[in-house]
Amino acid sequence: MRRQKIKIKKIEKKRSLEVTFSERRTGLFKKAGELYFLCSVEAAVIVFSPSRGPSSSATPPRKLSSMLPASRDQL
């Protein structure tokens, strides 16, 4: 059984948009944790919400700034 294609469109209702964002953010943070657990790699996720500002997650849990390079040359 094949998945049906859905048409991607902007979510107009603010409440629906916030709920969808929250669910996807949670899923993305969970995937980063799974990547750390399965492959022993450090992962950091930063997402920006229009209503609440930035959210971040790092695995293993520690200061996010320690995972980021000091300068753009290190990227």
Secondary structure, DSSP 8 states (H G I E B T S, - for coil): -------------HHHHHHHHHHHHHHHHHHHHHHHHHH---EEEEEEETTTEEEEEEESSS-GGGTS-SSGGG-
